Amino acid sequence: MAIRTLIVDDEPLAVERLQMLCAREPRIALVGTASDGEAALRLIEGLEPDLVMLDIAMPLLDGIGVARATSRMGICPAVIFVTAFEGFAVEAFDLAAVDYLLKPVAHERLARAVDRVEQALGNRAAPSPATSMEAESEWAEEFWVPHRSELVRIGAVQIDRIEAERDYMRLHVGQNSYLLHQTISSLENRLDPQQFVRLHRSHIVRRDHIARLRHDGSGVWSACLVDDTEIRIGRTYLANARAMTGR
C-alpha cells in the first residue's frame, strides 16, 4: 500500500518541490500539506498519516516541536526531516526520525529515505517475537554525520577510532573519515564500553581494532592498531588499557 504522506514547510516553493518529488515516487500518496507547526498538528491528528515530511525552521512551533508534540499525542507517524540546516541532526535522530534530508533534495535521496520508511513501518506492523521482547540498548548503535550534500549513516561497530579535533570528532571508518559536531566526553558516554575504550583525552578506539600495547621503557605506553596507526596512551587513561588486558 502507498505511504500516506503529509508535507509540512512554511516555504511555498519548498512545498511545491517536495510535491513534485513525491509525484515521481509511486510508493507515496500525498494526503495534505501544512505551512506551520500548529496546522501540522491538526492535520496529523485528523489524517493520521503514515509519514510526515517535516521542515525544521518554521515560525512559532518548529519541526522539532511538532515531532515532540506528536509523540505526546500518542500518534507516531514516521518522520523525515527536510531542512537546509545540518546542525539539528543529532536532536532529530534523538526523536527517532527515520531520515534527515538536506535541501535541495534529489529524487534518488528521497527514494532511499522511502526505503527506510517502508522498513520502519514494516517493523511496526509485524515485530518478531525476539524483537518485541528484546530490551532497547542504552548505547548508540548508529550515528548520522554530514558528508557533502547529505547525511550518512555509520554503524557504531564500523568505527575504528575517534579523534578529537577542537569542537568536532573525526570518526575513522576504514579508509574514510567523517566529522561529527559533538564533544568527546558526550560521545564516550554514548558508546558501549564493551566495544570502545578511551586511551587519551583526544582518542577513543574500538577494542578489537587494537593489535598490541607497547611500552617505550620510560613509562610511556602506546596502542598499536591493526592498521599500523600508533596512539599514545594518556596517563589518566592507562588504567583503561590495563583493565582491557586483565592486568
N, C-alpha and C positions, 0 to 999 in steps of 0.2 A: 504494500500500500504506500501511496505517496506520503511524504512527511509534511504535515500541516504546519505552515511556517508563517510567523509574524515578523515583519521588519520594523525596527524602531531606530529612527535617526531624525535629528532636528534640521538636517540639510536636505532640501527637496532634490537637489541633484544627486546626492548620495543615495537617497531612496530610489530614485529613478534608475541609477546604475545597478543597484542590487536587484531591482525588479527585472531588469534586462538579463542579468546573470542567472537569476532563478528561472527565467523563462527558457533558458538553454539547458537547464538541469531537470530531466524528466522525473527525478525522484522527489522533487519539491512541488508542493501545492500551496501557493500563496493564499493565505486567508485574510490578510489585512496588513495595514501599516499604521504606525503611530509616530507623531512628531515630538513627543515629550514623554517624560517618565510617568506622569500621572495618567495620561491617556493609555500608555502601555499597560499599566497595572489593571485598568478597567477592561481592556481587551483580553489580557491574559486570563483574567477571572471569568470573563464571559465566553471566550472562544476555546480556552484550554488547548492551545496549540502544542504540537509535539516539539517544535523548535522555535526559539526566539533569536533572531539575528540582531544584536544589540550594540548600538553605539555607546561609548563611554562618556565623552564630553558633551553633556546636554545641560541646559539651564535648569535651575531648581533641583529636580531629582535626576541625578546622573545614572549611567548604566549600572555602575556598581551598586547603587542604592536600589535600583529596580530589581536586580538579581537577589539582593538580600531580602527585600520585601516579599518577593515571590516565594522565596523559601519559607518565610514566616507564615505565609498564607496557606502553606501545605500544597501548593501547586508547583510541580517541579518539571517544567519543560527542559529539554536540552538547550544549552545556551552557547552561542558562538558570539564572542565579542568582535565587533568590526570597528576599528579605530585607526586614527592617524598617529597614535602615540604608543611608543614601546614601553613606557615606564610603568604601566599598570598590569603587566603580565603576571607577576607573582601574586598580586591581590586577586586577579581574575581567576587564576587556577586554584587559589585557596577556596574560591566559591564553587569549585568543581565544574568550571567551564569545560566544554568539550573541545573548543579550539579558540584561537586568538588570531584574527586576520588583520593584517595591516593594509590600510588603503594606499593606493588603489588595488582592489582585489582582482586577481586574474582568475579566469574560469577554471583553469587547472587546479589552482589552490583551493577554490571553493569546492571542487569535486572531491578533493582529498578530505576536506572538512566534513562533507556529507558522508563520506565513508565512515568517519569516526562517529558521526551522529547515528548512523544505522547500527553500528556495533554497540553503542551505548544504549540505544532503545531496545535492541535485541537482548542485551544483558538484563535490562529491567524486566522485560516481558517473560523471559524464561531462564531465571537463575538456576544454576546447577546446585544440587544439594551441598556439595563441598563448598561452593562459593558462598551460599547463604549462611552456612554455619561458621565459616572462617572469620576470625576476628580481624578487623581492619588494622593494618600495620601502623605503628606510630612513627615510622621512619619514612622519609621521602623515597619514592620509587622512581620518580622521573622529574626532570627539570625542562622548562621551555625557555630557550635562550634566543635572543635576536641574532639573525645571521642574514646579511644582505637585506632583502626586502620581505623576509618572512621570519617566523619563529620556528625553531627546530626543536623537536622532542628528543631528549637524551635520557636514556635509562640510567639510573644511578649505577647499575652494575657495569655500564660501558665506560665509566670514568676511571682512567688510570691514576690520575693525580690532580690535585687542585693547587694552584699557586696564586697567592695574593698579589694584586697589582693596584695599589692605592685603594680606591673605593670599589674596585671590581675584583672578581675572582676569575682566573683563567682555568677553564675546565679542559684538561688534556684528554682527548679521546682518540687513541691510536695516533695517526699522523696529523690529525686536525686538532684545533683548539677553539674554544668559544668563550666570550666574555659574559659574565653574569653580574649584574649590579646587586651585590649583597656583601655583608661583612663575613669574614672567615669564621667568626665565633657563631653567628647565627646559622651559617651553613653547616658547621660542625655539629650543632645541636639537632640538625635535621637528618644527619647521616647515621646509618646503623653502625654502632661501634664494633660490631662483629665483622663488618666488612671494611671499615676505614679506620685509619689511625692518624692522629696528628703528631707530626715529628718535629715541627718547627713553628714559630709564630706565623710563618708565611706558607706552610706546606701541609697538606693533608694527602695521604697516599692510600690507595686501595691495598689491603693487606696482601692479597695474592699477586700483586704487582711487584712486591719486594723480593729480590732474589737472595740477598745476604746483607749482613751488617758488618761494617769494617771499622776497626779501631786503629788510630794512627800512632799509638804508643804514648801520646801526651795528654790523654784524657778526652780526645775528640772522637766521636763516633759519627759514621755516615751510613746512610741506607743506599745500597746499590740496587737499582731497579732492573727489571728484566729487559728493558730497552737500553741499558747501559747508562741511563741517567744516574747521577750521584747526588744525593741530597744530604747536607749536613744536618745532624740531629741536634736540636737545641737542648741545652742543659735542663730546661724546665720540662722538656718532653722525653728525656732519656728514660724515665720510668715507664712510659708508654711502650717504648721499644723493648725494654727488658721484659715487661709483662707479656709481650707478644711471643717472646722466646721461651717463656715459662721460667724465667730467672728473676 
